[in-house]
Amino acid sequence: METNKNAKIINNNIKIYVAGHQGLVGSAIIRNLQSKGYDNIVTQTRQDLDLMDKAAVDAFLDQEKPLVVIDAAAKVGGIHANDNYPAEFIYNNLSIQNNLIDGAYRAGVQKFVFLGSSCIYPKMADQPLKEEYLLTGALEPTNEWYAVAKIAGIKMCQAYRQQYGFDAISLMPTNLYGPGDNFDLQNSHVLPALIRKFHEAKIRQDTTVSIWGTGAPKREFLYVDDMADATVFLLENYSDAEIVNVGTGEDVSIKALAQLVQYIVGFNGELVFDANKPDGTPRKLLDVNKLHQQGWQAKTDLAIGIQQTYGWFLDNQGYLRIEQ
């Protein structure tokens, strides 16, 4: 690994632009930066800055001149959203990341952090997923549009490092969840969708809840505040072209996850698994040895993270708390 040639720029007074600061990951990164004393953070809402408008992005970066840019902006969603909006998933994400990476380089940004996704890896790759498995096989068809865009972002960061010496690093988080998540039943990821589904079934006193797929696939889940902590840690300590997996190194079946969410929410009915719905990738567990060797490990237990996420959901979605 290269030494961090820009380590000297990382101090609490540097100007940091967090793109996508209102999203699940971006808001957690803001919280983490502030907790560590970074107080010169720049943000822009979608209304103020369209990240798909290159001229607007270039003008903003040239005016603000941040020394660090963290790209947490993306169009994201679960299997249903990826299946139904493939054009938006590839076009929007390519546009956003291209504008930010190129604009940051041209504006003199000293450190760029690109956030990818574990879905970049081949569908049938060996488990756990090592960083070197990238581009060694076919992608999972249900999210290939998003994955192709994220792979392009990785390669763009590597290309700008190789040609221009631009210090861009790429982090590959596993499935994220936590406060600020999207709980839409159609377009969200599996964990927040389960929280809402069980909560509403509990309110209605339903006797059953239907779950997409067989329940057999296994997934890894990382609490978003842990992801934010890893992001800031690697911003401060890592500088290399190679990607870094960010996860817990542990996974759980969708069935076991559903049962855990059911228990935490307090739904007393029966689970019904709909095998007619797609399962997606059979297993997706990250090898996080590289991250551990850098000196960082996840801290939040899955059950505790789900409890905190459910509490946030109750406090922010207009629902009344119902004692179990």
N, C-alpha and C positions, 0 to 999 in steps of 0.2 A: 504493500500500500504506500502511496505517496505520503509524505508529510504534508500537513495542512499548511500550504504556503501562505494562506490568507488568515491564519489563526490570529494574527495581530489585529485584524480589523474587528474581531468579535468582542465587543464590550457593551456595557449596558446603555451607552449613549448613541450607538449607531442607529441609523434610520433603517427600519425594516418594513417592507411592504408585504402584507399578507393578502394574497388574492383569494377570494372566496371566503372572506372572514365571517360571513353570516351562516355558512353551512356547518354541518356536523363537525368536520375536521378543523376547518378554519377557526371556528369559535373556540374550540378546545386549544388550538395553538396560541391564540390570543391570551387565553387564561393562563397558559403555562409560561409564556413570555413575561407576562405581567408579574406572575408569582416569583420570577427569577430576577426581577428588577429592570427588565427592559422597558423603557418608558418613552421611546421615540418610535412608535408604531403607526404606520400609515395604512388606512383602509379606504375603500371606495365601494359604495353600493352599486348594484346593477344599474340603477337609474342614473347614477352619476358617471359610470364608466362601463361601456359595452366592451367586454374583453374580446369579442369577435370582430371588433373594429380596429384594424391594425394602426391606422393613423391616430386614433384616439389613445390607444395604449402607448404608442411611441411618444406622443405629446405629453401624456401624464408622467411617464418614467423620466423623460428628459427634464420636465419641470421639477419633479420631486427629488430626483437623483438619490434614491435609496441605495445603500451599500449592499443590502441583502434583500432578495425576493424569495418568498416561499409560495409556491404554486399549489394551493389547496382548492382551486376552482375547477369544477368539472361537472358535466351532466352525468348523473349516476342513477342507478335503479336496479331492481331485481330482474329475474328471468322474464316476467311478463313485460316489463318496460323495454328490455333489450330486444325481445322478440317483436314488439309492436312498433318501435321507433328506431329502426336500425340506421336510417339516414341521419337523424338528429344525433345519435350516439357517436357516429364516426365524424361527421362534419363539424359539429359543435366542439367536440373535444380536440380535434386536430387544429381548428382555428384558434381556440383559446390558448393552447400550449405553444403553438408556433408563434403567436403574437407575443406572448410573455417571454419566451426564451430568447428570441431574436431581439425583441425590444430591450430586454434587460442587458444583453451583451452590448448593444449599441449605445445604451445610456451609461455604460461604465459600471454596472453592478459588479461587485466583487465576489459575491457568493449567491448561487441559485440552488434552491431545493425543489426538486420535481417529485411529486407524489404519484406513484403508479398504482398498481393493484396486483394481487396474487392471481388474477384471472389471465395474466399474460402468459402463464405457463401452459404447455401442451395438456390436452384433456387426459391423456393416458400416461403421463410422465410418472416415473417412479416416485414413491413417497418415502420420506418427506421431500418437498420440492427444493432443490438446491438452486442457487443463483445461476449456475452454468447450464441449467436445463432450458434456458430461454432459447426459443427458435429451434428446438430439436424435434418438433412434432406438430401435428394438427391441433388447433384450438378447439375449445368447447363451442359448438355452433350457437348455443343460446346467448352467448355474450361476446362473440368474436368481433363485433363492430367496435365495442368499447375497448376490447383487448388490443386490436390492431392499432387504434389511436394511441393507447398508452405505450405500446412497443415503439411506435414512431417517436413518441416523446423521449423515451430512453435513448434511442439512437440519435436524436437531434442533440440531446445533451452531450452525448459522447462525441459527436461530430464537431460541435462547437469547442469542446475541450481539446480535441485533437488538432483542429485547424487554428483556433484562436487562443488556446490556453485558457478558455473560460472555465472558471471553477464551478461547474454544475454537477450536483450529485443527485442520484435517483434512488428513492426509497420505495419498496414494494410492501405495503401493508396487507395483512390478511383481512378477513371480514371485520368491519368495525361497527360498533354500536355504542349508544350512550345518550346523554342529555343533548337535545337538539336534533335528534334523529327524525327521519321521515316516517310517519306511522300510517301513510296511505295504504289501504289494503291492496290496491292494484299495482302501484309503482314502487313500493318500498322493498327493502331486503327482508330476509326471512325472520330475523329476530324481532325487529319492531313490529312487523306484521303480526307475529304470534302474540305479542303483548296486547295489541289492540283487539285482535280477534278474541282472545280469551277474556279480556275485560268486558267487551260488549256482550259476549255470550253469558258472562256472569250477571251483568245488569239485566239481561232479558230472561235469565234463569233457563237458558237452553239446556237440553239434555245431552247434546253432542256438539263437537266442533270438528269440521273437516279440515284436514291438513293436506297440502299439495304433495304428491309423490308418495313413495313407499315408506319414507322415514329412514331408509337404509343409508343414504349418503352421509358422509362425515364431513364436518366443517370445523374450522378453527375460528374463534372469536376473540377480538382484542378490544378492550374498553378504550373509548376514544381519548380519554385523558392520558392513558398510557401511551397511545400513539403520538399524542402531542409532545409528551415528555421525551420520547425517542427521537422525534423530529428535531427538537431543540438540542438534544444531546449530540446528535450526528451533525447538525449545523455547526456546533462548537468544536467537534472533534474529528470529523471525517472529511477527507478530500481525495476522491478517487473516481475513475471512470466506471468502475464496476458497481452494479446495483447491490443494494442491501435489503434482504428480507426483514420485515418487522412484524413479529407475531409473538405468540406465547409458546409455540412448540408443542401444544397439546390440542387435540380435537375431540369432538363429540358427535354422535349420530343425531340426525334431525329428530328422530323419535325421542331420544333422551333429552334433547334440547326442549322439545315441545312439552315433555313431562315436567321438566324443571320450571319452565315458564308457567305452566298450568298450576303448579304448586305455589309459586310465588304470587301469582295473581289471585289464586284462591277459587279457581273454577272446579266444580265438583262433578262435572259430567264426563262423558266418554269421548276419547279421541278416535276419529275415523280417518284413515289414510287413503287418499284418492290416487290409486296407482295409474289412472288415466292421465294424470298431469305429469309433466316432465320432472325428472329428478335432477337434471343437470350433471355436472361432473361427479363421478362416484366418490372421490375423496380429494380434499385439497388442504394439505397440511404443509406449512412452511418449515424448512430447515433453518433454524435461527442461530446456528453455531457461530456464523460470522458476526452477528449482532452481539452475541454473548462475549465473543472475543474482544469486541470493541469496548466492553465494560457496561453493557446495559441489559436489563432483564425486565419483563413485564411484572407488575405488582398486584393487579386487581383480580381477585378470584371471580370466576364467571357468575356464581350465584349472587355475590355481593354486587357485581356490576349490573346484573339484571334487576336486582332490588332497587338500586339507585336510579336506573333508567325508568322503571315503572313509576317510581315516585315522581320523577320529573314529568312523565307523561300525565299523571293525575293532576299535577299542579299547573300544567300548561295547556291542556287540551279541553278544559271546561268541564271535566268530569268531577263528580263528588267522590271523595274517598269512601269506600264501603268496607267496614271491618269484616275480616274473615271469620 
